[in-house]
Amino acid sequence: MNLHSDRNDRNNYNIIDLSVPIDVNSWEPNPVKRTIVDHRTGADLLGETLVLMRGTNIFSRLKEMIKQKLGYGLDHRNFPEEKGLSLYTYQLTTHTGTHLDAPYHFGDVTQAGTKAKTITDIPLKWCFGNGVLLDVEADAAEAVSRGEIIAKLEEMNYRLQPFDIVLLKTGGDQYSGTPQYFTNFRGVSSEATEYLIDCGVKIIGIDSFGFDPPFGKMIEKYLSDRNVNYLWPAHFLGRKKEYCHIERLANLGQIANPIGFKVCCFPIKLTDSDAGWCRVVAIEG
């Protein structure tokens, strides 16, 4: 694939959106909150900045404020079509929507005792590379196993290369935006995750709410015999073997071939964060 093509070659490749939207109207365990300053209100707010811009001291600022209140300043009536600029404010977690989990999310220090990588520590070269799509969609109650991964790769006659970005298609995205999204998915076993890491893979993506099995299943197994290895095993593996995973992908079925495409998953640059939102895309061509 030549990504250095000119404008005449733009139709020679296809970009597939692999991300779910962040929607205040969709179901979330941690609901998204949004505050909107519309265009008219935005015009009034812009006008109010005159108080700070033109006032050089407390008395001149008070004068400008009085003028503004009396209607002699600047408000929406002075703007084209009585509209200024809008402003949206969102309140959400770093794990809402399609996102990349950094090693710091799995634990603050590595097994070697060093600080784990945050989202701004992740090398950007990890986030753009050859994609490998593994279809592990099955009517199975268990997490994706090491054997399934190996069998799929043998079926494809493909050997994983260092820095391949592996995408796991489980079908979990069909429930996106509903309460079932939180409970109806497979997750990935620690053995399967470790196998991919040992092959040199740094980023693994999945089209479900979480990378490990659903919370309820993990907790139920833990309460049966208090074995801590049942709790977020793939996540906590990241404390011993460094990797990242992408949760909440979508549209993996739109990728035409399991290999021969690129994946771009650059996270938002949130300083020292445990994760970052991504507009993940597959590039075919």
TIDO-237938 format. One record per residue (C-alpha): residue number from 1; x negated, y, z. Coordinates in steps of 0.2 Angstrom, whole numbers, padded with zeros to 4 digits. Example, Ala and Ser with C-alpha at 12.3 -4.5 7.8 and 13.67 -1.06 7.14 Angstrom:
BEGIN
ATOM  num     c1     c2     c3
ATOM    1  -0062  -0022   0039
ATOM    2  -0068  -0005   0036
//
This chain:
BEGIN
ATOM  num     c1     c2     c3
ATOM    1   0000   0000   0000
ATOM    2  -0007   0017  -0005
ATOM    3  -0001   0030   0007
ATOM    4  -0011   0044  -0001
ATOM    5   0000   0045  -0017
ATOM    6   0006   0061  -0024
ATOM    7   0024   0067  -0025
ATOM    8   0028   0057  -0041
ATOM    9   0025   0041  -0031
ATOM   10   0037   0045  -0017
ATOM   11   0050   0033  -0025
ATOM   12   0037   0018  -0024
ATOM   13   0039   0015  -0006
ATOM   14   0054   0013   0006
ATOM   15   0055   0020   0024
ATOM   16   0067   0010   0036
ATOM   17   0072   0018   0052
ATOM   18   0069   0005   0066
ATOM   19   0075   0017   0080
ATOM   20   0092   0018   0090
ATOM   21   0099   0035   0093
ATOM   22   0099   0044   0110
ATOM   23   0118   0048   0111
ATOM   24   0127   0055   0126
ATOM   25   0142   0046   0121
ATOM   26   0134   0029   0121
ATOM   27   0134   0018   0137
ATOM   28   0117   0019   0147
ATOM   29   0113   0012   0164
ATOM   30   0105   0029   0167
ATOM   31   0118   0041   0157
ATOM   32   0110   0054   0146
ATOM   33   0115   0072   0151
ATOM   34   0116   0086   0139
ATOM   35   0118   0105   0141
ATOM   36   0122   0115   0125
ATOM   37   0119   0134   0123
ATOM   38   0129   0137   0107
ATOM   39   0125   0150   0094
ATOM   40   0136   0164   0101
ATOM   41   0129   0161   0118
ATOM   42   0112   0160   0111
ATOM   43   0114   0177   0104
ATOM   44   0119   0184   0120
ATOM   45   0104   0177   0129
ATOM   46   0093   0184   0116
ATOM   47   0100   0201   0119
ATOM   48   0097   0199   0138
ATOM   49   0079   0197   0135
ATOM   50   0078   0216   0131
ATOM   51   0079   0218   0149
ATOM   52   0062   0210   0151
ATOM   53   0055   0216   0134
ATOM   54   0059   0234   0136
ATOM   55   0058   0237   0154
ATOM   56   0040   0241   0160
ATOM   57   0045   0243   0179
ATOM   58   0059   0239   0190
ATOM   59   0068   0255   0186
ATOM   60   0067   0254   0167
ATOM   61   0073   0236   0169
ATOM   62   0088   0241   0179
ATOM   63   0092   0254   0166
ATOM   64   0091   0241   0152
ATOM   65   0102   0229   0162
ATOM   66   0115   0242   0165
ATOM   67   0116   0247   0147
ATOM   68   0117   0228   0143
ATOM   69   0132   0226   0155
ATOM   70   0141   0241   0148
ATOM   71   0139   0235   0130
ATOM   72   0126   0246   0124
ATOM   73   0112   0233   0123
ATOM   74   0111   0218   0111
ATOM   75   0123   0204   0111
ATOM   76   0132   0192   0099
ATOM   77   0141   0206   0090
ATOM   78   0125   0213   0083
ATOM   79   0119   0196   0075
ATOM   80   0123   0190   0058
ATOM   81   0140   0181   0059
ATOM   82   0139   0185   0078
ATOM   83   0128   0170   0080
ATOM   84   0110   0168   0087
ATOM   85   0100   0153   0090
ATOM   86   0106   0137   0099
ATOM   87   0097   0127   0112
ATOM   88   0100   0110   0118
ATOM   89   0093   0103   0135
ATOM   90   0093   0084   0138
ATOM   91   0091   0074   0154
ATOM   92   0085   0056   0152
ATOM   93   0072   0044   0157
ATOM   94   0057   0039   0147
ATOM   95   0065   0022   0144
ATOM   96   0080   0029   0135
ATOM   97   0082   0025   0117
ATOM   98   0068   0017   0107
ATOM   99   0052   0020   0116
ATOM  100   0034   0013   0118
ATOM  101   0029   0007   0135
ATOM  102   0011   0011   0140
ATOM  103   0001  -0001   0151
ATOM  104   0003   0011   0166
ATOM  105   0022   0006   0166
ATOM  106   0017  -0011   0170
ATOM  107   0005  -0006   0184
ATOM  108  -0005   0009   0189
ATOM  109  -0021   0000   0189
ATOM  110  -0028  -0015   0179
ATOM  111  -0034  -0031   0186
ATOM  112  -0052  -0024   0185
ATOM  113  -0047  -0010   0197
ATOM  114  -0047   0004   0183
ATOM  115  -0033   0016   0180
ATOM  116  -0021   0009   0167
ATOM  117  -0018   0019   0151
ATOM  118  -0004   0031   0151
ATOM  119   0006   0035   0135
ATOM  120  -0007   0049   0131
ATOM  121  -0021   0037   0133
ATOM  122  -0015   0025   0120
ATOM  123  -0027   0026   0104
ATOM  124  -0017   0032   0090
ATOM  125  -0024   0019   0079
ATOM  126  -0014   0006   0089
ATOM  127   0002   0015   0083
ATOM  128   0000   0013   0064
ATOM  129  -0004  -0003   0056
ATOM  130   0001  -0019   0047
ATOM  131   0018  -0025   0052
ATOM  132   0023  -0044   0055
ATOM  133   0041  -0048   0057
ATOM  134   0046  -0064   0067
ATOM  135   0064  -0069   0066
ATOM  136   0067  -0077   0083
ATOM  137   0086  -0074   0082
ATOM  138   0094  -0090   0089
ATOM  139   0108  -0095   0100
ATOM  140   0097  -0098   0115
ATOM  141   0098  -0093   0133
ATOM  142   0080  -0094   0136
ATOM  143   0066  -0081   0132
ATOM  144   0057  -0082   0116
ATOM  145   0043  -0095   0119
ATOM  146   0025  -0097   0113
ATOM  147   0030  -0112   0103
ATOM  148   0043  -0102   0093
ATOM  149   0030  -0089   0089
ATOM  150   0017  -0102   0083
ATOM  151   0031  -0111   0073
ATOM  152   0036  -0095   0064
ATOM  153   0019  -0090   0060
ATOM  154   0015  -0107   0053
ATOM  155   0031  -0107   0043
ATOM  156   0025  -0090   0036
ATOM  157   0008  -0097   0033
ATOM  158   0001  -0082   0041
ATOM  159  -0013  -0079   0054
ATOM  160  -0011  -0064   0065
ATOM  161  -0025  -0051   0063
ATOM  162  -0031  -0039   0077
ATOM  163  -0020  -0023   0078
ATOM  164  -0006  -0031   0069
ATOM  165   0011  -0024   0075
ATOM  166   0022  -0038   0079
ATOM  167   0041  -0035   0078
ATOM  168   0053  -0048   0086
ATOM  169   0070  -0049   0078
ATOM  170   0082  -0057   0091
ATOM  171   0099  -0048   0086
ATOM  172   0100  -0039   0102
ATOM  173   0103  -0022   0094
ATOM  174   0120  -0027   0089
ATOM  175   0126  -0023   0106
ATOM  176   0118  -0006   0106
ATOM  177   0128   0008   0115
ATOM  178   0139  -0005   0125
ATOM  179   0137  -0013   0142
ATOM  180   0133  -0030   0134
ATOM  181   0117  -0022   0127
ATOM  182   0111  -0022   0145
ATOM  183   0115  -0041   0148
ATOM  184   0116  -0050   0131
ATOM  185   0098  -0053   0125
ATOM  186   0084  -0065   0126
ATOM  187   0068  -0056   0131
ATOM  188   0051  -0063   0129
ATOM  189   0041  -0076   0139
ATOM  190   0024  -0071   0147
ATOM  191   0017  -0086   0138
ATOM  192   0022  -0080   0121
ATOM  193   0017  -0062   0125
ATOM  194  -0001  -0069   0131
ATOM  195  -0002  -0078   0114
ATOM  196   0000  -0063   0104
ATOM  197  -0011  -0052   0115
ATOM  198  -0025  -0066   0113
ATOM  199  -0023  -0064   0094
ATOM  200  -0028  -0046   0095
ATOM  201  -0011  -0039   0095
ATOM  202  -0009  -0022   0104
ATOM  203   0009  -0018   0101
ATOM  204   0024  -0029   0101
ATOM  205   0041  -0023   0097
ATOM  206   0058  -0031   0101
ATOM  207   0076  -0026   0096
ATOM  208   0084  -0028   0113
ATOM  209   0087  -0018   0128
ATOM  210   0072  -0025   0137
ATOM  211   0056  -0035   0134
ATOM  212   0058  -0047   0148
ATOM  213   0074  -0057   0150
ATOM  214   0090  -0048   0157
ATOM  215   0088  -0041   0175
ATOM  216   0102  -0052   0181
ATOM  217   0094  -0068   0175
ATOM  218   0077  -0064   0182
ATOM  219   0084  -0059   0199
ATOM  220   0096  -0075   0200
ATOM  221   0081  -0086   0196
ATOM  222   0070  -0077   0209
ATOM  223   0083  -0078   0223
ATOM  224   0084  -0097   0220
ATOM  225   0067  -0100   0227
ATOM  226   0059  -0083   0229
ATOM  227   0046  -0086   0216
ATOM  228   0039  -0069   0211
ATOM  229   0033  -0075   0194
ATOM  230   0052  -0074   0188
ATOM  231   0051  -0055   0190
ATOM  232   0046  -0046   0174
ATOM  233   0033  -0059   0169
ATOM  234   0029  -0051   0152
ATOM  235   0028  -0034   0159
ATOM  236   0017  -0038   0174
ATOM  237   0005  -0048   0162
ATOM  238   0000  -0031   0155
ATOM  239  -0009  -0028   0172
ATOM  240  -0021  -0043   0167
ATOM  241  -0021  -0041   0148
ATOM  242  -0019  -0024   0141
ATOM  243  -0005  -0021   0128
ATOM  244   0010  -0010   0124
ATOM  245   0028  -0015   0119
ATOM  246   0042  -0006   0110
ATOM  247   0059  -0009   0117
ATOM  248   0076  -0005   0109
ATOM  249   0071  -0007   0091
ATOM  250   0085  -0008   0077
ATOM  251   0088  -0013   0059
ATOM  252   0074  -0026   0058
ATOM  253   0085  -0036   0046
ATOM  254   0083  -0022   0033
ATOM  255   0064  -0026   0031
ATOM  256   0063  -0036   0015
ATOM  257   0048  -0047   0019
ATOM  258   0040  -0053   0035
ATOM  259   0023  -0046   0030
ATOM  260   0016  -0033   0018
ATOM  261   0023  -0018   0027
ATOM  262   0017  -0004   0038
ATOM  263   0024   0001   0055
ATOM  264   0023   0018   0062
ATOM  265   0027   0020   0081
ATOM  266   0018   0036   0087
ATOM  267   0025   0041   0104
ATOM  268   0030   0058   0110
ATOM  269   0015   0066   0119
ATOM  270   0021   0066   0137
ATOM  271   0005   0069   0147
ATOM  272   0001   0055   0159
ATOM  273   0018   0047   0156
ATOM  274   0022   0028   0158
ATOM  275   0031   0028   0141
ATOM  276   0036   0039   0126
ATOM  277   0051   0040   0115
ATOM  278   0047   0035   0097
ATOM  279   0055   0037   0080
ATOM  280   0049   0020   0074
ATOM  281   0049   0016   0055
ATOM  282   0044   0002   0043
ATOM  283   0036   0007   0027
ATOM  284   0038  -0004   0012
ATOM  285   0030  -0002  -0005
//
